[in-house]
Amino acid sequence: MYEFRDRVDAGRRLGQRLAQLRGQDVVVLGLPRGGVPVAFEVAKALDAPLDVIVVRKLGVPFQPEVAMGAIGEGNARVLDARVISLSGVTEADLQAVERRERDLLESRVAGYRQGRVRADLKGRTVIIVDDGIATGSTARVACRVARQLGAARVILAVPVAPTQMLASLTEPDDVVCLISARNFQAVGYHYSDFSPIADEEVVQLLDAAARRLHRVLAAEGPGVEEEVEIPSGAIGLQGNLHLPARCNGIVVFAHGSGSGRHSPRNRFVASVLQRAGLGTLLLDLLTPAEEVNRENVFDIALLARRLMAATRWLGTRNDTSSGLVGYFGASTGAGAALWAAAEPGARIGAIVSRGGRPDLAGPRLAAVRAPTLLIVGSADPQVLALNRQAMALMRAPTRLEIIPGATHLFEEPGTLTQAATLAAEWFIQYLLPAGNEEPAPEVQL
């Protein structure tokens, strides 16, 4: 009994499994040739751009089947120092092999792209797709090459692979595999139709994917980008409102430690959420005069009241009244977000705390019902301990994500991107309809 009719069927099912990434800053890369039809369906499901990732093995000169490294586009190169040392390969030998393989790689790439520019991977989530993996050697190299080309996160996605090999993969950040086969024979055994793919078909699929993405972007149309003033008691809160053409979910930012809507870190996070199809509202919870008094920064009740005022204001607008609302809190703003979400009648769809102080919500933590994601850096031990204590008091669905090497402000390279990606996934899951689709079931043999 075959698990997949063909590569199209496998790609559609893989796209369903990856549905939570829809709307994020994702690039789908297919491994030619057989991986491209699968990747086409994944890119279609996610409304994401499709490209190829071409890699070439660097074989030892006198034993070409033994890999001493591999190359990819953009002068990407990975080497196996152990093989090079044991085989006695000189620098001249290595350069000669690389020149030959580089010519072949560039020839294949030119044939596939036919003038199209390579997708920029810098700071983005990259999904590398093949029709299945056996030894995993090509997939490993592709992941390493994508990382060298600037990918912030690398996901390897395949319909089928051997169980033992999957357990040994360390190159990707995540692996998505529909069938983990314990008694693996060959990739083709799992397909009813495993016909060879021609280079011409790869080109046609890349062209079709580019046309489809152009139509999707053209149909989205303009959204809303405006400076707003929100009444809260005797004052007006200054904010920046961004809405996509179709706004099903909007995230309100609760800034902490005196920062406001101009905070570069939260503006970066907001840009990631916006690319995911979410609306955002960045606002100043304190006036310039109030910020001078440091005590106001820790007046969680005051900050929460103003956050609730902003939420009520969204309910009065025709373009936001029907959407779900989420809170993104940083530092003391996280405490205010949880405090506000615990109010009777609060209808908050999800909360994300980045380097936050959820403990400042105190006894209200147990009353929070919104699914909550706590993101803390591993190099921020005091705040990490406070988050763990707060998590123990919460009854809502809560998850703690620890970003390796990140300090309190997430200033280390790549750490803020990781936090923003996690936040986008969380809000997509709970605020956007597409995020509520059930993933395809995993099949175990």
Secondary structure, 3 states (H helix, E strand, C coil): CCCECCHHHHHHHHHHHCHHHCCCCEEEEECCCCHHHHHHHHHHHHCCCEEECCCEEEEECCEEEEEEEEECCCCCEEECHHHHHHHCCCHHHHHHHHHHHHHHHHHHHHHHHCCCCCCCCCCCEEEEECCCCCCCHHHHHHHHHHHHCCCCEEEEEEEEEEHHHHHHCCCCCEEEEEEEECCCCCHHHHECCCCCCCHHHHHHHHHHHHHHHHHHHHHHCCCEEEEEEEEECCEEEEEEEEECCCCCEEEEEECCCCCCCCCHHHHHHHHHHHHCCCEEEEECCCCHHHHCCHHHHCCHHHHHHHHHHHHHHHCCCCCCCCCEEEEEEECHHHHHHHHHHCCCCCCEEEEEEECCCHHHHHHHHHHCCCCEEEEEECCCHHHHHHHHHHHHHCCCCEEEEEECCCCCCCCCCCHHHHHHHHHHHHHHHHHCHHHHCCCCCCEEC
